Amino acid sequence: MFMFLAAIDAMPLWAWGTFFLFITAMLALDLGVFQRDSHVVSMKEALGWCAVWGTLALAFGGGVWHFRGPELGQQFLASYLIELCLSVDNVFVFILVFGYFKVASKYQHRVLFWGIIGAVVMRAVFILVGVSVIARFHWVLYIFGAFLVYTGVKMALPSKDTEVDPEHNAAVRLFRRFFPVAPANDHGHFFTVHHGRRMATPMFIVLIVIETTDVVFALDSLPAVLAITKDSFVALTSNIFAILGLRSLYFALSGIMGLFRFLKVGLSVILVFIGVKMLIEHWVKITTGTSLLVIGAVLTTSVLMSWLIPARSPEAKK
């Protein structure tokens, strides 16, 4: 508990309070005003919200740069970019989950909204505890570094596991054991009354799958962001800004993910680079500016390759 409070004390309580008050207000505005009625999110609307969250993140990073110095400002930007990259993998999983459960497009935003609320809480706990642990046990950095290298290499290798089976999800099985699930959704609600009995809908099962898979992504996210910064405020705020833009990113990319097929390879390169950075930190100091250049160059290259190199047709692969 002491280590947890020490991480929070890195910034005054009013700064934490102001940040979370602003985030709460934005989420309330999003759900209570702009998304009051369930509807299909258009590409134009998704791109608009991507621009809003991106602008807010960059403005916040500018504030960090101005009030806390260029180094922490660069750390915020680098952490934010890494989290956005990792979010692309989340988007792919969301597509699989919604496809498996046949969730109507107009209800997907509702699931993602509450899923991301849970993700914010989990990331906050993970990051604050992680910063505290590293402050006391510096050798943990080497474990994180090795894990990132392993994750990056594994991500680059071809994988045939593209199915989503909720029956293999321990949280779903446990929930079904203690709470009945209705056979059909009820207009996007998480709970309904079926034959006079209160039940969860399949939509709530979707939410459970989304939340539990985010725990796995958080395990990648934690060492990645802590490789860039040990400042709890910078680590957490950059992470949350990336998560809050995830819903818009999903609706913007869900139909065109195939156009960015080399982005996963780029992300694997970035994870390996960040992992190596952690492993050699004691002997070789890689500045945040250098990390930003590497991340930016890899992202740009992977996107350009996706656009410029045509995909092989199914006939050509045979």
C-alpha positions as CSV (number, residue, x, y, z in Angstrom):
1,M,0.0,0.0,0.0
2,F,2.9,2.4,0.8
3,M,4.4,1.8,-2.6
4,F,1.1,2.4,-4.3
5,L,0.6,5.7,-2.5
6,A,4.2,6.7,-3.3
7,A,3.5,6.4,-7.0
8,I,0.4,8.7,-6.7
9,D,2.4,11.2,-4.6
10,A,4.6,11.9,-7.7
11,M,2.1,14.6,-8.6
12,P,-0.2,16.7,-6.3
13,L,-3.7,15.3,-5.7
14,W,-5.3,18.3,-7.5
15,A,-3.5,17.3,-10.7
16,W,-4.9,13.7,-10.5
17,G,-8.3,15.0,-9.5
18,T,-8.4,17.5,-12.4
19,F,-7.4,14.9,-15.0
20,F,-9.9,12.3,-13.9
21,L,-12.7,14.9,-13.6
22,F,-12.0,16.0,-17.2
23,I,-12.0,12.4,-18.4
24,T,-15.3,11.7,-16.6
25,A,-16.9,14.8,-18.1
26,M,-15.8,13.8,-21.6
27,L,-17.1,10.2,-21.2
28,A,-20.4,11.5,-19.8
29,L,-20.7,13.9,-22.8
30,D,-19.9,11.1,-25.2
31,L,-22.4,8.6,-23.8
32,G,-25.1,11.0,-22.5
33,V,-25.2,13.4,-25.4
34,F,-23.5,12.1,-28.6
35,Q,-24.3,8.4,-28.1
36,R,-27.7,8.7,-26.3
37,D,-29.4,6.7,-29.1
38,S,-27.9,3.5,-30.4
39,H,-26.8,3.9,-34.0
40,V,-24.3,2.7,-36.5
41,V,-21.1,4.8,-36.1
42,S,-20.1,6.0,-39.6
43,M,-16.5,6.3,-40.8
44,K,-16.8,10.1,-40.7
45,E,-18.0,10.2,-37.1
46,A,-15.3,7.7,-36.1
47,L,-12.5,9.7,-37.7
48,G,-13.9,12.9,-36.1
49,W,-13.7,11.3,-32.6
50,C,-10.2,10.0,-33.4
51,A,-9.2,13.6,-34.2
52,V,-10.8,14.9,-31.0
53,W,-9.1,12.4,-28.7
54,G,-5.8,12.7,-30.6
55,T,-5.9,16.5,-30.3
56,L,-6.7,16.3,-26.6
57,A,-3.8,13.9,-26.1
58,L,-1.3,16.1,-27.9
59,A,-2.6,19.2,-26.1
60,F,-2.2,17.4,-22.8
61,G,1.3,16.3,-23.8
62,G,2.1,19.9,-24.7
63,G,1.0,20.9,-21.1
64,V,3.3,18.2,-19.7
65,W,6.1,19.5,-21.9
66,H,5.5,23.1,-20.7
67,F,5.0,22.5,-17.0
68,R,7.3,19.5,-16.4
69,G,10.0,19.9,-19.0
70,P,10.9,18.5,-22.5
71,E,12.0,15.1,-21.3
72,L,8.7,14.2,-19.7
73,G,6.8,15.7,-22.6
74,Q,8.7,13.4,-25.0
75,Q,8.1,10.4,-22.7
76,F,4.3,11.2,-22.8
77,L,4.3,11.3,-26.6
78,A,6.4,8.1,-26.9
79,S,4.2,6.2,-24.4
80,Y,1.0,7.5,-26.2
81,L,2.3,6.3,-29.6
82,I,3.2,2.8,-28.2
83,E,-0.2,2.4,-26.6
84,L,-1.9,3.4,-29.9
85,C,0.1,0.7,-31.7
86,L,-0.9,-1.9,-29.1
87,S,-4.5,-0.7,-29.5
88,V,-4.5,-2.0,-33.1
89,D,-4.2,-5.5,-31.7
90,N,-7.2,-4.8,-29.5
91,V,-9.2,-3.7,-32.6
92,F,-8.5,-7.0,-34.3
93,V,-9.8,-8.9,-31.2
94,F,-12.9,-6.7,-31.1
95,I,-13.6,-7.5,-34.7
96,L,-13.4,-11.3,-33.9
97,V,-15.5,-11.0,-30.8
98,F,-18.3,-9.0,-32.3
99,G,-18.3,-11.2,-35.4
100,Y,-18.5,-14.4,-33.3
101,F,-21.5,-13.1,-31.2
102,K,-23.0,-11.3,-34.3
103,V,-23.4,-8.1,-32.3
104,A,-25.3,-5.5,-34.4
105,S,-23.2,-2.5,-35.4
106,K,-25.5,0.0,-33.6
107,Y,-24.9,-1.7,-30.2
108,Q,-21.1,-2.2,-30.5
109,H,-20.3,1.3,-29.2
110,R,-22.2,0.6,-26.0
111,V,-20.2,-2.6,-25.3
112,L,-16.9,-0.8,-26.1
113,F,-17.8,2.2,-23.8
114,W,-18.3,0.0,-20.7
115,G,-15.4,-2.2,-21.7
116,I,-13.1,0.7,-21.9
117,I,-14.3,2.0,-18.5
118,G,-13.2,-1.3,-17.0
119,A,-9.9,-1.1,-19.0
120,V,-9.1,2.4,-17.6
121,V,-9.6,1.1,-14.0
122,M,-7.4,-2.0,-14.7
123,R,-4.6,0.0,-16.4
124,A,-4.6,2.5,-13.5
125,V,-4.1,-0.2,-10.9
126,F,-1.5,-2.1,-13.1
127,I,0.6,1.0,-13.9
128,L,0.6,2.5,-10.4
129,V,1.6,-0.8,-8.9
130,G,4.1,-1.4,-11.6
131,V,5.8,2.0,-11.0
132,S,5.9,1.3,-7.3
133,V,7.4,-2.2,-7.7
134,I,10.1,-0.9,-10.1
135,A,11.0,1.9,-7.7
136,R,11.7,-0.7,-5.0
137,F,12.9,-3.7,-7.1
138,H,14.8,-2.4,-10.1
139,W,15.7,-5.9,-11.3
140,V,12.0,-6.3,-12.4
141,L,12.9,-4.1,-15.4
142,Y,14.9,-7.0,-16.8
143,I,12.0,-9.4,-16.5
144,F,9.8,-6.8,-18.3
145,G,12.4,-6.3,-21.0
146,A,12.7,-10.1,-21.7
147,F,8.9,-10.4,-21.8
148,L,8.6,-7.6,-24.4
149,V,11.3,-9.2,-26.6
150,Y,9.5,-12.5,-26.3
151,T,6.1,-10.9,-27.1
152,G,7.6,-9.0,-30.1
153,V,9.1,-12.1,-31.6
154,K,6.0,-14.2,-31.0
155,M,3.9,-11.4,-32.6
156,A,6.1,-11.5,-35.8
157,L,5.6,-15.2,-36.2
158,P,2.6,-16.4,-38.3
159,S,-0.3,-17.6,-36.2
160,K,-3.3,-19.8,-37.1
161,D,-5.2,-18.9,-33.9
162,T,-7.8,-16.5,-35.3
163,E,-10.9,-18.0,-33.6
164,V,-12.7,-16.6,-30.5
165,D,-14.3,-19.3,-28.3
166,P,-16.0,-17.8,-25.2
167,E,-16.4,-21.3,-23.8
168,H,-12.7,-21.3,-23.2
169,N,-12.9,-18.1,-21.3
170,A,-12.7,-18.9,-17.5
171,A,-14.6,-15.7,-16.5
172,V,-17.4,-16.6,-18.9
173,R,-17.7,-20.1,-17.6
174,L,-17.7,-18.9,-14.0
175,F,-20.4,-16.3,-14.7
176,R,-22.6,-18.9,-16.5
177,R,-22.3,-21.2,-13.5
178,F,-23.8,-18.6,-11.1
179,F,-26.0,-16.4,-13.3
180,P,-28.5,-17.5,-16.1
181,V,-28.0,-16.1,-19.6
182,A,-31.0,-15.3,-21.9
183,P,-31.0,-16.9,-25.4
184,A,-31.1,-13.6,-27.2
185,N,-30.2,-9.9,-26.8
186,D,-32.7,-7.4,-25.7
187,H,-32.1,-4.2,-27.7
188,G,-28.5,-3.9,-26.6
189,H,-29.2,-4.2,-22.9
190,F,-26.9,-6.2,-20.6
191,F,-29.7,-7.7,-18.5
192,T,-33.3,-8.6,-19.3
193,V,-36.3,-10.5,-17.9
194,H,-37.0,-13.7,-19.7
195,H,-40.0,-15.9,-18.6
196,G,-40.3,-13.9,-15.4
197,R,-36.6,-14.5,-14.5
198,R,-33.9,-11.9,-14.5
199,M,-31.0,-12.9,-16.8
200,A,-27.9,-11.6,-18.4
201,T,-28.0,-11.2,-22.2
202,P,-25.4,-12.5,-24.6
203,M,-24.3,-8.8,-24.8
204,F,-23.1,-9.0,-21.2
205,I,-21.1,-12.1,-22.2
206,V,-19.5,-10.1,-24.9
207,L,-18.6,-7.4,-22.3
208,I,-17.0,-10.1,-20.1
209,V,-14.9,-11.4,-23.1
210,I,-13.8,-7.8,-23.9
211,E,-12.8,-7.1,-20.3
212,T,-10.9,-10.3,-19.8
213,T,-9.0,-10.1,-23.1
214,D,-7.9,-6.5,-22.1
215,V,-6.2,-8.0,-19.0
216,V,-3.9,-9.9,-21.5
217,F,-3.3,-6.7,-23.5
218,A,-2.5,-4.8,-20.2
219,L,0.3,-7.3,-19.5
220,D,1.9,-6.1,-22.8
221,S,1.1,-2.5,-22.1
222,L,2.5,-2.3,-18.6
223,P,6.2,-3.2,-19.4
224,A,6.0,-1.2,-22.7
225,V,5.0,2.1,-21.1
226,L,7.3,1.6,-18.1
227,A,10.2,1.1,-20.5
228,I,9.7,4.7,-21.6
229,T,8.8,6.4,-18.4
230,K,9.0,5.7,-14.6
231,D,6.7,8.7,-13.9
232,S,3.4,7.4,-12.8
233,F,1.4,10.5,-13.9
234,V,2.9,10.4,-17.4
235,A,2.6,6.6,-17.7
236,L,-1.1,6.6,-16.6
237,T,-2.3,9.6,-18.5
238,S,-0.7,8.6,-21.8
239,N,-2.2,5.1,-21.4
240,I,-5.7,6.4,-20.6
241,F,-5.7,8.8,-23.6
242,A,-4.8,5.9,-25.9
243,I,-7.5,3.7,-24.4
244,L,-10.2,6.4,-24.7
245,G,-9.5,6.8,-28.4
246,L,-9.7,3.0,-28.9
247,R,-13.5,3.0,-29.6
248,S,-13.2,5.5,-32.4
249,L,-10.1,3.7,-33.7
250,Y,-12.1,0.5,-33.8
251,F,-14.9,2.0,-35.9
252,A,-12.4,3.8,-38.2
253,L,-10.2,0.7,-38.8
254,S,-12.6,-2.2,-38.6
255,G,-13.5,-2.1,-42.2
256,I,-10.0,-1.4,-43.5
257,M,-7.7,-3.5,-41.3
258,G,-6.5,-5.4,-44.3
259,L,-4.9,-2.2,-45.6
260,F,-2.4,-2.2,-42.7
261,R,-1.3,-5.8,-42.8
262,F,2.4,-4.8,-42.0
263,L,1.5,-2.8,-39.0
264,K,1.6,-5.9,-36.8
265,V,5.2,-6.6,-38.0
266,G,6.0,-2.9,-37.2
267,L,4.6,-3.3,-33.7
268,S,6.6,-6.5,-33.1
269,V,9.8,-4.5,-34.1
270,I,8.9,-1.7,-31.7
271,L,8.2,-4.2,-28.8
272,V,11.6,-5.9,-29.4
273,F,13.3,-2.5,-29.5
274,I,11.7,-1.4,-26.3
275,G,12.5,-4.7,-24.6
276,V,16.2,-4.5,-25.6
277,K,16.2,-0.9,-24.4
278,M,15.1,-2.1,-20.9
279,L,17.7,-4.9,-20.9
280,I,20.7,-2.7,-21.8
281,E,19.6,0.3,-19.8
282,H,22.3,-0.1,-17.2
283,W,25.1,-0.1,-19.8
284,V,23.7,1.9,-22.7
285,K,21.4,4.9,-22.3
286,I,18.9,5.3,-25.2
287,T,17.3,8.7,-24.9
288,T,13.6,9.3,-25.2
289,G,14.2,11.4,-28.3
290,T,15.9,8.4,-30.0
291,S,13.1,6.1,-29.0
292,L,10.6,8.5,-30.5
293,L,12.5,8.6,-33.8
294,V,12.7,4.8,-33.9
295,I,9.0,4.4,-33.1
296,G,8.0,7.0,-35.7
297,A,10.3,5.5,-38.4
298,V,9.0,1.9,-37.8
299,L,5.4,3.0,-37.9
300,T,5.8,5.1,-41.0
301,T,7.7,2.3,-42.8
302,S,5.1,-0.4,-41.9
303,V,2.2,1.8,-43.1
304,L,4.0,2.8,-46.3
305,M,4.8,-0.9,-47.0
306,S,1.1,-1.8,-46.4
307,W,0.1,0.7,-49.0
308,L,2.8,0.3,-51.6
309,I,3.2,-3.5,-51.6
310,P,0.1,-5.2,-53.0
311,A,-1.4,-8.1,-51.2
312,R,-0.9,-11.5,-52.8
313,S,-4.1,-13.0,-54.3
314,P,-5.3,-16.3,-53.0
315,E,-4.4,-17.9,-56.3
316,A,-0.8,-16.6,-56.0
317,K,-0.4,-18.2,-52.6
318,K,-1.1,-21.7,-53.9
